Amino acid sequence: MTQEFDFSTHSAETLEKEGKTYCLYANPGMGKTHTLRYLPGKTLVLDIDRTSQVLKGEPNIDVIYVDNQNTWEYWGALLLHLKDIKGKYDNIAVDNVSELERCLLSDLGFIGKNQGVPSQGDYQKMQFKVVNSFRWMKNLADRIVFNAWETTDMYTAAEGTHYNRSYPQINQKIINNVLGLCDVVGRLMINAEGERGFVLEGTNSIYAKNQLDNRKGCKQEEIFVMPSTIEEEKGEK
């Protein structure tokens, strides 16, 4: 039996963004998890690195503590659970991706035959698992947030100039796949006055992007708010 495919066309004039996906990264302790306080609506946090205590007292946030030992089977079951409860939460946050990768690999190494050390095949399994999981999750809530730790390397531009580059700590084989699924990639930083904010425009030294609006940066508390809403609130004051 021949499979039928949908080739219907849609005018770009009427296209609307159905959901928003963020990747927020910084060094440990900078405030990535705290940023989840600013998500509007009801939020579910998938706590992998056990830092959700900073969200204590938030009435609109629920937390699931992801099993960080038997992670491989648990994560698959959790995705099915998220599908079953679709619509209950406005936001789903994975905190964090860097630790999720480590836990998946650690579990695969434990159940493997190499004395707990992940094999090359385990790395490939993890890579497919993460990318497919995140692609699956994009349709499960209005906003999906992937927190990640920050890492750096030495980047050489086409003209030969060298830069110290900062970007999310995600496996190099899949980092473009994961960040390509995101509308916003923001680096959390602290300025000279001690104020926290996100860099939203990429440079040779910083991986960042913003496909939702024209902001090149924003305050920490405004990362999930559209510029029109910010201006309306300022006008009311």
VENLIN-V268118 format. One line per field, one symbol per residue. ss: DSSP state (A for helix, B for strand, O for the rest). phi: phi as a letter, one per 30 degrees, with the letter a starting at -180 (. if undefined). psi: psi as a letter, one per 30 degrees, with the letter a starting at -180 (. if undefined). Layout:
ss=???
phi=???
psi=???
This chain:
ss=OOOOOOOOOOOAAAOOOOOBBBBBBBOOOOOAAAAAAAOOOOBBBBBOOOOAAAAOOOOOBBBBBOOOOOAAAAAAAAAAAAAAOOOOOOBBBBBOAAAAAAAAAAAAAAAOOOOOOOOAAAAAAAAAAAAAAAAAAOOOOOBBBBBBBBBBBBBBOOOOOBBBBBBBOOOOOOAAAAAAOOOBBBBBBBOOOOOBBBBOOOOOOBOOBBOOOOOOBBBAAAOOOOAAAAAAAAAAO
phi=.ddccccdcbdddcdbddabbbbcbadeidkddeeddcddicbcccdccicdddcejddcbcbcdddcccddddddddddddddcejdbdbbbcbbdeddedddddddddddcbhicddddddddddddddddddddeccadbcbcdbdcbbacccdedjdcbdccaddbeddbeddddddcdbbbcdbcdddidcacdccdbdcbdaabccacdcaadedcdccdedddddddddd
psi=kkkkljgklkkffgkkjflkkkjklllkgfgeeefffgkkakkkkjjeghgfffgkfjfgklkkjkjgeheeeeeeeeeeeeeegkffkfkkkjjleeeeeeeeeeeeeefaghhfkkleeeeeeeeeeeeeeeeeffgflekkkjkllkllljkjlegfkkkjkklkikkffgeeeefffkekjkkklkafggkklkkgkkaffkjlljgeagkflllefgegkkeeeeeeeeff.
